[in-house]
Amino acid sequence: RKSRNLGPEKQEFGAPQVLEAFEQAEREPKPSPKLLFSDVYLEMPPRLRRQRAELERHLETYGEHYPLQHFQK
């Protein structure tokens, strides 16, 4: 697809606001990794319970290698 040239006034309008919105969102804590499991099914299947337990063990062992401080508890 060929992009349309909207002119300088149209291209610049909104760009600072979009960038500021991205920067603000990046400053917010990321959702808890636990939501990967709890926010999908009404009742969690056994395989997901096992995967969640595996992730928790992994993070307990190797958590210092991940930027967990950027995530909600």
Backbone as XML, in Angstrom:
<?xml version="1.0"?>
<chain id="A" units="angstrom">
  <residue number="1" name="ARG">
    <atom name="N" x="0.832" y="-1.190" z="0.000"/>
    <atom name="CA" x="0.000" y="0.000" z="0.000"/>
    <atom name="C" x="0.864" y="1.236" z="0.000"/>
  </residue>
  <residue number="2" name="LYS">
    <atom name="N" x="0.402" y="2.197" z="-0.695"/>
    <atom name="CA" x="1.099" y="3.472" z="-0.727"/>
    <atom name="C" x="0.463" y="4.393" z="0.306"/>
  </residue>
  <residue number="3" name="SER">
    <atom name="N" x="1.308" y="4.977" z="1.178"/>
    <atom name="CA" x="0.762" y="5.874" z="2.190"/>
    <atom name="C" x="0.452" y="7.230" z="1.570"/>
  </residue>
  <residue number="4" name="ARG">
    <atom name="N" x="-0.573" y="7.843" z="2.116"/>
    <atom name="CA" x="-0.957" y="9.167" z="1.620"/>
    <atom name="C" x="-0.150" y="10.221" z="2.346"/>
  </residue>
  <residue number="5" name="ASN">
    <atom name="N" x="0.233" y="11.238" z="1.614"/>
    <atom name="CA" x="0.904" y="12.380" z="2.227"/>
    <atom name="C" x="-0.183" y="13.347" z="2.663"/>
  </residue>
  <residue number="6" name="LEU">
    <atom name="N" x="-0.343" y="13.497" z="3.962"/>
    <atom name="CA" x="-1.402" y="14.350" z="4.484"/>
    <atom name="C" x="-0.955" y="15.783" z="4.684"/>
  </residue>
  <residue number="7" name="GLY">
    <atom name="N" x="0.276" y="16.076" z="4.352"/>
    <atom name="CA" x="0.797" y="17.416" z="4.544"/>
    <atom name="C" x="1.406" y="17.551" z="5.916"/>
  </residue>
  <residue number="8" name="PRO">
    <atom name="N" x="2.328" y="18.484" z="6.089"/>
    <atom name="CA" x="3.041" y="18.619" z="7.356"/>
    <atom name="C" x="2.130" y="18.903" z="8.539"/>
  </residue>
  <residue number="9" name="GLU">
    <atom name="N" x="1.081" y="19.697" z="8.317"/>
    <atom name="CA" x="0.213" y="20.031" z="9.453"/>
    <atom name="C" x="-0.560" y="18.811" z="9.937"/>
  </residue>
  <residue number="10" name="LYS">
    <atom name="N" x="-0.933" y="17.923" z="9.056"/>
    <atom name="CA" x="-1.659" y="16.711" z="9.445"/>
    <atom name="C" x="-0.707" y="15.675" z="10.041"/>
  </residue>
  <residue number="11" name="GLN">
    <atom name="N" x="0.505" y="15.564" z="9.519"/>
    <atom name="CA" x="1.451" y="14.571" z="10.010"/>
    <atom name="C" x="1.920" y="14.909" z="11.424"/>
  </residue>
  <residue number="12" name="GLU">
    <atom name="N" x="2.077" y="16.172" z="11.725"/>
    <atom name="CA" x="2.581" y="16.572" z="13.032"/>
    <atom name="C" x="1.481" y="16.585" z="14.086"/>
  </residue>
  <residue number="13" name="PHE">
    <atom name="N" x="0.268" y="16.826" z="13.683"/>
    <atom name="CA" x="-0.823" y="16.882" z="14.649"/>
    <atom name="C" x="-1.029" y="15.510" z="15.270"/>
  </residue>
  <residue number="14" name="GLY">
    <atom name="N" x="-0.969" y="15.451" z="16.595"/>
    <atom name="CA" x="-1.202" y="14.202" z="17.288"/>
    <atom name="C" x="0.051" y="13.417" z="17.601"/>
  </residue>
  <residue number="15" name="ALA">
    <atom name="N" x="1.112" y="13.599" z="16.844"/>
    <atom name="CA" x="2.334" y="12.818" z="17.080"/>
    <atom name="C" x="2.885" y="13.048" z="18.480"/>
  </residue>
  <residue number="16" name="PRO">
    <atom name="N" x="3.009" y="14.280" z="18.967"/>
    <atom name="CA" x="3.505" y="14.472" z="20.338"/>
    <atom name="C" x="2.582" y="13.837" z="21.378"/>
  </residue>
  <residue number="17" name="GLN">
    <atom name="N" x="1.275" y="13.911" z="21.147"/>
    <atom name="CA" x="0.339" y="13.318" z="22.087"/>
    <atom name="C" x="0.463" y="11.797" z="22.100"/>
  </residue>
  <residue number="18" name="VAL">
    <atom name="N" x="0.652" y="11.212" z="20.942"/>
    <atom name="CA" x="0.800" y="9.754" z="20.857"/>
    <atom name="C" x="2.083" y="9.331" z="21.556"/>
  </residue>
  <residue number="19" name="LEU">
    <atom name="N" x="3.168" y="10.036" z="21.295"/>
    <atom name="CA" x="4.433" y="9.689" z="21.935"/>
    <atom name="C" x="4.349" y="9.854" z="23.447"/>
  </residue>
  <residue number="20" name="GLU">
    <atom name="N" x="3.693" y="10.910" z="23.903"/>
    <atom name="CA" x="3.532" y="11.114" z="25.341"/>
    <atom name="C" x="2.684" y="10.003" z="25.949"/>
  </residue>
  <residue number="21" name="ALA">
    <atom name="N" x="1.641" y="9.575" z="25.244"/>
    <atom name="CA" x="0.803" y="8.482" z="25.745"/>
    <atom name="C" x="1.618" y="7.195" z="25.860"/>
  </residue>
  <residue number="22" name="PHE">
    <atom name="N" x="2.474" y="6.907" z="24.872"/>
    <atom name="CA" x="3.339" y="5.735" z="24.944"/>
    <atom name="C" x="4.299" y="5.835" z="26.125"/>
  </residue>
  <residue number="23" name="GLU">
    <atom name="N" x="4.914" y="6.990" z="26.289"/>
    <atom name="CA" x="5.861" y="7.174" z="27.386"/>
    <atom name="C" x="5.174" y="7.023" z="28.737"/>
  </residue>
  <residue number="24" name="GLN">
    <atom name="N" x="3.985" y="7.569" z="28.849"/>
    <atom name="CA" x="3.238" y="7.453" z="30.106"/>
    <atom name="C" x="2.866" y="5.994" z="30.370"/>
  </residue>
  <residue number="25" name="ALA">
    <atom name="N" x="2.416" y="5.292" z="29.354"/>
    <atom name="CA" x="2.050" y="3.883" z="29.515"/>
    <atom name="C" x="3.262" y="3.039" z="29.898"/>
  </residue>
  <residue number="26" name="GLU">
    <atom name="N" x="4.421" y="3.356" z="29.335"/>
    <atom name="CA" x="5.629" y="2.599" z="29.650"/>
    <atom name="C" x="6.097" y="2.842" z="31.087"/>
  </residue>
  <residue number="27" name="ARG">
    <atom name="N" x="5.705" y="3.966" z="31.681"/>
    <atom name="CA" x="6.072" y="4.247" z="33.068"/>
    <atom name="C" x="5.187" y="3.486" z="34.053"/>
  </residue>
  <residue number="28" name="GLU">
    <atom name="N" x="4.017" y="3.066" z="33.605"/>
    <atom name="CA" x="3.083" y="2.338" z="34.469"/>
    <atom name="C" x="3.602" y="0.914" z="34.682"/>
  </residue>
  <residue number="29" name="PRO">
    <atom name="N" x="3.334" y="0.346" z="35.862"/>
    <atom name="CA" x="3.728" y="-1.055" z="36.070"/>
    <atom name="C" x="2.986" y="-1.969" z="35.101"/>
  </residue>
  <residue number="30" name="LYS">
    <atom name="N" x="3.693" y="-2.959" z="34.625"/>
    <atom name="CA" x="3.090" y="-3.934" z="33.713"/>
    <atom name="C" x="2.150" y="-4.826" z="34.527"/>
  </residue>
  <residue number="31" name="PRO">
    <atom name="N" x="1.155" y="-5.433" z="33.877"/>
    <atom name="CA" x="0.267" y="-6.343" z="34.608"/>
    <atom name="C" x="1.052" y="-7.523" z="35.179"/>
  </residue>
  <residue number="32" name="SER">
    <atom name="N" x="0.548" y="-8.064" z="36.252"/>
    <atom name="CA" x="1.188" y="-9.208" z="36.887"/>
    <atom name="C" x="1.261" y="-10.387" z="35.920"/>
  </residue>
  <residue number="33" name="PRO">
    <atom name="N" x="2.383" y="-11.106" z="35.893"/>
    <atom name="CA" x="2.462" y="-12.304" z="35.042"/>
    <atom name="C" x="1.395" y="-13.340" z="35.400"/>
  </residue>
  <residue number="34" name="LYS">
    <atom name="N" x="0.863" y="-13.291" z="36.613"/>
    <atom name="CA" x="-0.186" y="-14.239" z="37.006"/>
    <atom name="C" x="-1.440" y="-14.071" z="36.165"/>
  </residue>
  <residue number="35" name="LEU">
    <atom name="N" x="-1.644" y="-12.873" z="35.603"/>
    <atom name="CA" x="-2.822" y="-12.649" z="34.763"/>
    <atom name="C" x="-2.767" y="-13.460" z="33.472"/>
  </residue>
  <residue number="36" name="LEU">
    <atom name="N" x="-1.592" y="-13.933" z="33.109"/>
    <atom name="CA" x="-1.493" y="-14.812" z="31.938"/>
    <atom name="C" x="-2.377" y="-16.037" z="32.119"/>
  </residue>
  <residue number="37" name="PHE">
    <atom name="N" x="-2.564" y="-16.428" z="33.353"/>
    <atom name="CA" x="-3.309" y="-17.639" z="33.644"/>
    <atom name="C" x="-4.719" y="-17.373" z="34.141"/>
  </residue>
  <residue number="38" name="SER">
    <atom name="N" x="-4.881" y="-16.387" z="34.982"/>
    <atom name="CA" x="-6.172" y="-16.176" z="35.636"/>
    <atom name="C" x="-7.147" y="-15.351" z="34.810"/>
  </residue>
  <residue number="39" name="ASP">
    <atom name="N" x="-6.687" y="-14.678" z="33.808"/>
    <atom name="CA" x="-7.545" y="-13.763" z="33.058"/>
    <atom name="C" x="-8.061" y="-14.387" z="31.761"/>
  </residue>
  <residue number="40" name="VAL">
    <atom name="N" x="-7.975" y="-15.715" z="31.648"/>
    <atom name="CA" x="-8.360" y="-16.358" z="30.395"/>
    <atom name="C" x="-9.588" y="-17.245" z="30.564"/>
  </residue>
  <residue number="41" name="TYR">
    <atom name="N" x="-9.528" y="-18.130" z="31.550"/>
    <atom name="CA" x="-10.599" y="-19.099" z="31.744"/>
    <atom name="C" x="-11.376" y="-18.790" z="33.017"/>
  </residue>
  <residue number="42" name="LEU">
    <atom name="N" x="-12.657" y="-19.087" z="32.993"/>
    <atom name="CA" x="-13.459" y="-18.968" z="34.196"/>
    <atom name="C" x="-12.965" y="-19.972" z="35.227"/>
  </residue>
  <residue number="43" name="GLU">
    <atom name="N" x="-12.723" y="-21.201" z="34.779"/>
    <atom name="CA" x="-12.134" y="-22.231" z="35.630"/>
    <atom name="C" x="-10.850" y="-22.719" z="34.958"/>
  </residue>
  <residue number="44" name="MET">
    <atom name="N" x="-9.738" y="-22.570" z="35.646"/>
    <atom name="CA" x="-8.432" y="-22.868" z="35.064"/>
    <atom name="C" x="-8.245" y="-24.380" z="34.876"/>
  </residue>
  <residue number="45" name="PRO">
    <atom name="N" x="-7.899" y="-24.816" z="33.654"/>
    <atom name="CA" x="-7.647" y="-26.236" z="33.409"/>
    <atom name="C" x="-6.392" y="-26.709" z="34.159"/>
  </residue>
  <residue number="46" name="PRO">
    <atom name="N" x="-6.323" y="-27.999" z="34.464"/>
    <atom name="CA" x="-5.169" y="-28.532" z="35.199"/>
    <atom name="C" x="-3.824" y="-28.221" z="34.542"/>
  </residue>
  <residue number="47" name="ARG">
    <atom name="N" x="-3.761" y="-28.274" z="33.222"/>
    <atom name="CA" x="-2.477" y="-28.006" z="32.554"/>
    <atom name="C" x="-2.008" y="-26.577" z="32.801"/>
  </residue>
  <residue number="48" name="LEU">
    <atom name="N" x="-2.943" y="-25.632" z="32.884"/>
    <atom name="CA" x="-2.556" y="-24.246" z="33.171"/>
    <atom name="C" x="-2.159" y="-24.076" z="34.629"/>
  </residue>
  <residue number="49" name="ARG">
    <atom name="N" x="-2.807" y="-24.798" z="35.517"/>
    <atom name="CA" x="-2.384" y="-24.741" z="36.925"/>
    <atom name="C" x="-0.950" y="-25.245" z="37.061"/>
  </residue>
  <residue number="50" name="ARG">
    <atom name="N" x="-0.619" y="-26.310" z="36.318"/>
    <atom name="CA" x="0.752" y="-26.826" z="36.351"/>
    <atom name="C" x="1.729" y="-25.822" z="35.763"/>
  </residue>
  <residue number="51" name="GLN">
    <atom name="N" x="1.343" y="-25.188" z="34.651"/>
    <atom name="CA" x="2.225" y="-24.189" z="34.031"/>
    <atom name="C" x="2.416" y="-22.986" z="34.946"/>
  </residue>
  <residue number="52" name="ARG">
    <atom name="N" x="1.369" y="-22.574" z="35.614"/>
    <atom name="CA" x="1.481" y="-21.450" z="36.544"/>
    <atom name="C" x="2.430" y="-21.792" z="37.693"/>
  </residue>
  <residue number="53" name="ALA">
    <atom name="N" x="2.288" y="-23.000" z="38.232"/>
    <atom name="CA" x="3.174" y="-23.429" z="39.315"/>
    <atom name="C" x="4.615" y="-23.496" z="38.821"/>
  </residue>
  <residue number="54" name="GLU">
    <atom name="N" x="4.813" y="-23.960" z="37.588"/>
    <atom name="CA" x="6.156" y="-24.020" z="37.011"/>
    <atom name="C" x="6.740" y="-22.617" z="36.858"/>
  </residue>
  <residue number="55" name="LEU">
    <atom name="N" x="5.931" y="-21.676" z="36.394"/>
    <atom name="CA" x="6.402" y="-20.288" z="36.264"/>
    <atom name="C" x="6.764" y="-19.715" z="37.626"/>
  </residue>
  <residue number="56" name="GLU">
    <atom name="N" x="5.927" y="-19.957" z="38.630"/>
    <atom name="CA" x="6.220" y="-19.437" z="39.969"/>
    <atom name="C" x="7.532" y="-20.007" z="40.502"/>
  </residue>
  <residue number="57" name="ARG">
    <atom name="N" x="7.750" y="-21.317" z="40.308"/>
    <atom name="CA" x="9.020" y="-21.919" z="40.753"/>
    <atom name="C" x="10.196" y="-21.322" z="39.987"/>
  </residue>
  <residue number="58" name="HIS">
    <atom name="N" x="10.008" y="-21.149" z="38.684"/>
    <atom name="CA" x="11.075" y="-20.589" z="37.851"/>
    <atom name="C" x="11.438" y="-19.177" z="38.320"/>
  </residue>
  <residue number="59" name="LEU">
    <atom name="N" x="10.417" y="-18.359" z="38.581"/>
    <atom name="CA" x="10.676" y="-16.982" z="39.006"/>
    <atom name="C" x="11.270" y="-16.925" z="40.411"/>
  </residue>
  <residue number="60" name="GLU">
    <atom name="N" x="10.897" y="-17.867" z="41.272"/>
    <atom name="CA" x="11.518" y="-17.918" z="42.596"/>
    <atom name="C" x="13.007" y="-18.228" z="42.482"/>
  </residue>
  <residue number="61" name="THR">
    <atom name="N" x="13.352" y="-19.098" z="41.534"/>
    <atom name="CA" x="14.744" y="-19.506" z="41.359"/>
    <atom name="C" x="15.552" y="-18.491" z="40.567"/>
  </residue>
  <residue number="62" name="TYR">
    <atom name="N" x="14.979" y="-17.982" z="39.479"/>
    <atom name="CA" x="15.727" y="-17.134" z="38.554"/>
    <atom name="C" x="15.171" y="-15.715" z="38.447"/>
  </residue>
  <residue number="63" name="GLY">
    <atom name="N" x="14.361" y="-15.305" z="39.396"/>
    <atom name="CA" x="13.702" y="-14.004" z="39.330"/>
    <atom name="C" x="14.641" y="-12.826" z="39.178"/>
  </residue>
  <residue number="64" name="GLU">
    <atom name="N" x="15.869" y="-12.956" z="39.700"/>
    <atom name="CA" x="16.810" y="-11.826" z="39.597"/>
    <atom name="C" x="17.230" y="-11.550" z="38.155"/>
  </residue>
  <residue number="65" name="HIS">
    <atom name="N" x="16.938" y="-12.464" z="37.251"/>
    <atom name="CA" x="17.300" y="-12.284" z="35.837"/>
    <atom name="C" x="16.182" y="-11.620" z="35.023"/>
  </residue>
  <residue number="66" name="TYR">
    <atom name="N" x="15.096" y="-11.287" z="35.693"/>
    <atom name="CA" x="13.942" y="-10.678" z="35.019"/>
    <atom name="C" x="13.647" y="-9.322" z="35.649"/>
  </residue>
  <residue number="67" name="PRO">
    <atom name="N" x="13.127" y="-8.374" z="34.869"/>
    <atom name="CA" x="12.799" y="-7.046" z="35.417"/>
    <atom name="C" x="11.464" y="-7.061" z="36.162"/>
  </residue>
  <residue number="68" name="LEU">
    <atom name="N" x="11.355" y="-7.892" z="37.183"/>
    <atom name="CA" x="10.076" y="-8.065" z="37.889"/>
    <atom name="C" x="9.622" y="-6.809" z="38.605"/>
  </residue>
  <residue number="69" name="GLN">
    <atom name="N" x="10.545" y="-5.896" z="38.880"/>
    <atom name="CA" x="10.162" y="-4.649" z="39.541"/>
    <atom name="C" x="9.280" y="-3.789" z="38.648"/>
  </residue>
  <residue number="70" name="HIS">
    <atom name="N" x="9.219" y="-4.091" z="37.353"/>
    <atom name="CA" x="8.370" y="-3.329" z="36.427"/>
    <atom name="C" x="6.961" y="-3.901" z="36.342"/>
  </residue>
  <residue number="71" name="PHE">
    <atom name="N" x="6.688" y="-4.960" z="37.116"/>
    <atom name="CA" x="5.390" y="-5.617" z="37.056"/>
    <atom name="C" x="4.634" y="-5.427" z="38.358"/>
  </residue>
  <residue number="72" name="GLN">
    <atom name="N" x="3.311" y="-5.395" z="38.264"/>
    <atom name="CA" x="2.486" y="-5.327" z="39.452"/>
    <atom name="C" x="2.637" y="-6.625" z="40.234"/>
  </residue>
  <residue number="73" name="LYS">
    <atom name="N" x="2.455" y="-6.536" z="41.528"/>
    <atom name="CA" x="2.551" y="-7.745" z="42.370"/>
    <atom name="C" x="1.284" y="-8.546" z="42.301"/>
  </residue>
</chain>
